[in-house]
């Protein structure tokens, strides 16, 4: 098995990292629901969101994984209370979101709003998205990203939180000490909200 190296992202890697997020989430159930079932549109929406709202946010802590000299995966996290967009940030993002999502915007707002109400109102790291390039899946890249980031979280002795709408991801996160604390069907997609106590 090839060695996976995890490190902080560099500004020059932002576009490629955003592309990986888009590709990794093209078949994600919630993103497909937002995009009306269109896989290509789901990938474009997520790539745009990664670039403008997630990876590019100054409050974001972003790790990348390299395998065989190529960027293979991305993990983004933000520390509470900076893990949710402010009202000002939401308003500022509306024009670009309308251009990217079109008629999918109301569905996207429903997903964002539904997830936000599960955000714990106490100190924690909010992890996500965690994305692995489709051609690089199965090599332990997601696990390597989580291991590296959670080592930092544990040094700080801070809890962590994330959400998952794919059952196999819930199982993966449980192996890292997360437990489901609530669930909600948003746009008909069951979403699990998961918490990991401080170590």
N, C-alpha and C positions, 0 to 999 in steps of 0.2 A: 504494500500500500504506500502511496506517495505521502510525503511529509506535508502537513498543512501548517502554514505559518499565520498567526493572527497578530495584527498590529492596528494602530490608529490609522484612520484614513488620511490621505493627503488631499489638498484642494484639487490637484490635477486629476484625481480619481473620481471626482463627484459625478461626472456624466456616466462613466462606466458603471459605477455602483448603482446609480439610479436606474440604468438600463437593466441590471441584474434584478433589482427589486421588481421592475415591471414584468420581466419574463417569468420570475418565480411565482408571481401572484396572478398570472394570466388566467389560471384555472381555479383560483380561490373562489369558493362559493359566494361570499359576500360581494367580491368585486364583480363576479359575473352577474349577480343580481342587479348591481348598480348599472352595469353596462348593457343590461337587457339581453344577456346571454352571448354577447359578441366578445369572443376571446381577444381579438386584436385591440378592440376598444378598451377592454379591461386592462390589458398590458399598458396601453398608452396612458390611461387614467392613473394607474399606480406609479408608472415611471414619472409622470408629471408631479404627482403628490410627493413622491420621494425627493425629487429635486427641489421643489419649492417650499414644501411644508415640513418635511421630516429630516432628511439628511442635511439640508442647508440651514436649518434652524440653529441659531447661536447657542441655544440651550442643549443641543443634542450632543451626545457622546457617541461617536460612530467608530466601530471596529470593522475591519475587512479581513477576509481570509484569502490567502494565496495558496494555490496548488499547482505545481509544475509550471511556475512562473506566470500564471494567469490569475486575475482576480476571480474568485470563485464564490464568495459569499459576503454578506453584509449584516451587521447587527447595529441597530440604533436604539439608544435608551436616553431617557431624560429624567432628571431628578425632580421629584415633587417640590414645589407646586408648579414647575415649568413644563409639566408633561401634557397639559391641555392648552390649546390656543386661547389667547385672550380675545375679548370681543373686538378689539382694534385689529388684531392679526386676522381674525375671521373676516371682518369687513374688507380689509386690504386684499385678501386672497380671492374674493368673490369674482372679479372680472376674469382672472385667468382660469378659475375653476369652471365658470360658465363656458368659456371657449373650449375647454378640454372635455367636459362632461356633457354639455348640452342638456338634453331632456333627462339625463341621469342624475342631475344635481339634486333634485328633491329626494331621490332615493339615497344618495350619498349623505345628505344632511340627516336623514333618518338614522342611518348607520352610525354616524359620528355622535349624534345626540343620544342614541340608545346606549352606546358604549360609554360615553362620558359620565352618565349617571351612576355607573358602577365603579368609577375611579375612587379609590380610598382617599379620604381627607386627612391623611397623616403622612409623615415622612416615609418615602419609599422611592425606589427606582422603577420607572415604568419602561419595560422592555418591549420593543417592537417598532418596525417590522424586523423579523429575522428572515433573511432571504438567501437561498442558495441557487446558483445558476442551474437550470434544468439538466444541462449536460454534466454537471459536477455533483449531482445528488447521489447519495449512496457511499460517499467516501468519508463520512464523519465530520463534514464541514460545519453543519449546524451545531453539532455537539461541541466541536472545538471552539466555536464562537461563544457559545453559552458557558463553557468551562472557563474560558479566559475572562469573560465579563463577570461571572459570578464570583470568581476569585477576588476581584476588585471589590465587589459588593460585600463579600464576607470580611475583607480587611476593614471596611468601614462599619461593619456590624449594622447594616441597614436592610430592611426587608425589600422584596421585589414583587412586582405585579405584572401580569400580562394577560392577553386575551387570545383565545384560539377558537376558530370555527371549523377545524378539521380534526376528526377524532384521533388520527395517528399522531398529530402534534400534541394533543392533550396527554397522550401516553408518554411521549418523549419528555415533556415538561415535568410530568410526575416523577420520572427517573432523576430529575435534578432537584427534587424536593418541593415542587409546586403542588398545591392542592386546589381543587375547584371550590370556590367559595360562593359563587352564584352562577346562574345561567339565565339566558333570555333568548327567545326566538326573535331575531331582528330581520325584517324582510323575509320571514319564513326560514331563516338559517339559524340553527341553534349555535349560540356563542357561549363559550365557557370563560369565566373570569377567574384567574388563578393567582394565588398568593403564596409567597415563600417567606417564612419567618426569617428574621435576622439570625445569623450564625455567629 
